[in-house]
Amino acid sequence: MLATLPSEILSNILEYVVNGDIPSNLSKIMKEIPPDKRRDRVGSSDITDWIIATSISRRLRSLGRRAYFNQKPFIISPKLLDQLNQICIQSSVIEEAEDDNLNLLFKYARHIIAPLPGCSAASAFLTLSRYQAGFANLSMLTLWPGLRSPEEYLCPEERTLVREPVTEEIRGLLEGIGLNFHRLRVEILYSRKEGIRREDVRQMRTSVFPYLRFIGQQRARKMGSCISVLLEEVD
């Protein structure tokens, strides 16, 4: 019966079935990710969703995988993003395999969770514009500057995090380093534990914000200089 339904209806059904807020474990579905970068722990609901998305007929697998990559959040660190981009360059995945999993990820993923851990958080913020450039359908970017363990997010019973929209202050800093908020919603993950949340905010204000503000100012000066040169050439 499913096979007789129009593709649009089938896609809507599959998107509803696999929809959820538990991030996908990329290592379970992408052989391209090196073994030493894989995360073994993943929610059982995600495994079930992937089985649903890749089972039965060729037509359902094609629609199911697109629905999966379109509906699932993915935890992708800046380092992993660089690795995936490098794989594409080395193997020409995008050109050679139109429905390869890696191609589908870059083409259809809408929600990326970007962990920005520890002392590298300040410099990692500068990589955020690369997420926009890499994921053609990106509409939600969740920043995770207080990352301690991936299991905090992967396992609902251990969930101690809450997502909140970025403040106007943070938005201004991110725009200053080149992140475009047009058609992009940006949120940030905080701990539900007040003491941990307070410490994460303090670290961002003392370590991350001044760094981003400085980079934004330098970027604005450079752009201003370029505009001045262009205006002089026109005159």
C-alpha positions in Angstrom: 0.0 0.0 0.0 2.8 2.4 0.9 4.4 1.9 -2.5 1.3 3.2 -4.3 1.3 6.5 -2.5 2.6 9.7 -4.3 6.2 10.6 -3.3 5.1 13.8 -1.6 2.8 12.0 0.7 5.3 9.3 1.4 7.9 11.9 2.2 5.6 13.6 4.7 4.9 10.3 6.4 8.5 9.4 6.7 9.5 12.9 8.0 6.8 12.6 10.7 8.1 9.1 11.7 11.8 10.0 12.0 11.3 13.4 13.4 12.8 13.9 16.9 15.2 16.0 18.9 17.7 13.3 19.8 20.7 14.0 17.5 21.8 11.4 15.0 25.1 9.5 15.6 26.9 10.1 12.3 29.4 7.3 12.8 26.5 4.7 12.7 25.5 5.8 9.2 28.6 7.1 7.6 31.5 4.8 6.8 33.6 7.8 5.8 34.0 9.0 9.4 37.3 7.5 10.8 36.9 4.9 13.5 38.8 7.0 16.1 36.3 9.8 15.7 33.2 7.7 16.1 30.8 8.0 19.1 29.6 4.5 20.1 26.7 5.7 22.3 23.5 6.6 20.6 19.8 6.5 21.6 17.9 3.4 20.5 15.2 5.7 18.9 17.8 7.0 16.5 18.9 3.5 15.5 15.2 2.6 14.9 14.7 5.7 12.8 17.7 4.9 10.6 16.4 1.4 10.0 13.0 2.8 9.0 14.7 5.3 6.7 16.8 2.7 4.9 14.5 -0.4 4.8 12.1 -1.9 2.3 12.2 -0.8 -1.4 14.7 1.4 -3.2 12.1 4.2 -3.6 11.3 4.2 0.1 15.0 4.1 1.0 15.6 7.2 -1.2 12.8 9.1 0.3 13.5 7.8 3.8 17.1 8.9 3.9 16.2 12.4 2.6 13.6 12.6 5.4 16.1 11.4 8.0 18.7 14.0 7.1 16.1 16.7 6.8 14.5 16.1 10.2 17.3 15.0 12.5 19.7 17.3 14.5 23.4 16.4 14.0 26.2 17.1 16.4 29.1 18.2 14.3 32.2 19.9 15.8 34.3 22.4 13.8 37.0 19.7 13.6 34.6 17.1 12.3 33.1 19.6 9.8 36.7 20.1 8.4 37.2 16.3 8.2 33.9 15.9 6.3 34.7 18.7 3.9 38.2 17.1 3.3 36.6 13.7 2.6 34.4 15.4 0.0 37.4 17.0 -1.7 39.5 13.8 -1.7 36.8 11.4 -2.8 34.6 13.7 -5.0 31.6 12.4 -3.1 29.4 15.3 -4.1 30.0 14.9 -7.8 30.1 11.1 -8.1 27.3 9.9 -5.7 24.2 12.1 -5.8 22.5 10.1 -3.0 25.5 9.3 -0.9 24.9 9.8 2.8 27.5 12.5 3.1 26.1 14.4 0.1 22.6 14.0 1.7 23.9 15.4 5.0 25.3 18.6 3.4 22.3 19.0 1.1 19.3 18.3 3.4 20.4 18.8 7.1 18.5 21.7 8.7 19.6 21.5 12.3 23.3 21.4 13.3 24.5 21.3 16.9 28.0 22.8 17.1 30.0 21.9 20.2 32.5 24.5 21.1 34.3 23.0 24.1 36.7 24.3 26.7 39.6 26.6 26.0 39.1 26.4 22.3 35.6 27.9 22.4 36.7 31.4 21.5 38.5 30.5 18.3 35.9 27.8 17.5 33.3 30.6 17.3 35.1 31.9 14.2 34.3 28.7 12.3 30.5 29.2 12.6 30.2 30.8 9.1 31.6 27.6 7.6 28.5 25.8 8.8 26.3 28.2 6.7 28.6 27.7 3.7 28.6 23.9 4.0 25.0 23.0 4.7 22.7 24.2 1.9 19.4 23.8 3.9 20.6 24.9 7.3 17.9 26.8 9.2 18.9 26.1 12.9 22.3 26.3 14.4 22.6 25.4 18.1 25.8 26.5 19.9 27.2 24.3 22.7 30.0 26.2 24.4 29.7 24.4 27.7 30.2 20.9 26.3 31.3 18.4 28.9 30.1 15.0 27.6 28.1 14.2 24.4 25.9 11.9 26.5 24.4 15.1 28.1 22.5 15.6 24.9 22.4 12.1 23.3 20.5 10.4 26.2 17.1 11.9 27.2 17.3 10.4 30.7 20.6 12.3 31.3 19.4 15.5 29.7 20.5 18.4 31.8 20.5 21.1 29.1 18.1 23.7 27.9 18.1 25.6 24.5 17.6 29.3 24.5 17.7 31.9 21.6 20.9 33.9 21.6 20.7 37.4 23.2 21.0 40.5 21.1 24.5 41.0 22.4 25.6 37.6 21.2 23.8 38.1 17.9 25.7 41.3 17.3 29.0 39.6 18.1 28.2 36.7 15.7 27.1 39.1 12.9 30.4 40.9 13.5 32.4 37.8 12.7 30.4 37.0 9.5 27.5 34.9 10.6 24.4 35.7 8.5 21.1 35.5 10.4 19.0 35.7 7.3 16.8 32.5 7.4 18.9 31.1 10.2 17.8 30.7 13.8 20.7 30.5 16.3 20.3 29.1 19.8 22.6 28.3 22.6 22.7 25.4 25.0 23.0 26.0 28.8 23.0 23.7 31.7 19.8 23.5 33.8 22.1 23.5 36.8 22.3 27.1 37.9 25.9 26.9 39.2 27.2 25.4 35.9 25.2 27.8 33.8 26.5 30.8 35.7 30.1 29.5 35.2 29.6 29.0 31.5 28.2 32.5 31.1 31.1 33.9 33.0 33.6 32.2 30.9 32.0 33.4 27.7 31.9 37.0 29.0 35.5 37.0 30.1 37.1 34.8 27.3 34.9 34.6 24.3 33.0 37.9 24.0 36.2 40.1 24.1 37.8 38.0 21.5 34.8 38.1 19.2 34.4 41.8 19.7 38.1 42.4 18.7 37.8 40.2 15.6 34.6 41.9 14.6 36.2 45.4 15.0 39.2 44.3 12.9 36.9 42.9 10.2 34.9 46.1 10.1 38.1 48.2 9.8 39.3 46.0 7.0 36.0 46.2 5.1 36.0 50.0 5.6 39.5 50.3 4.1 38.5 48.2 1.1 35.4 50.4 0.5 37.6 53.5 0.8 40.0 52.2 -1.8 37.2 51.3 -4.2 35.7 54.8 -3.8 39.0 56.4 -4.5 39.4 54.3 -7.7 35.9 55.4 -8.8 36.8 59.0 -8.3 
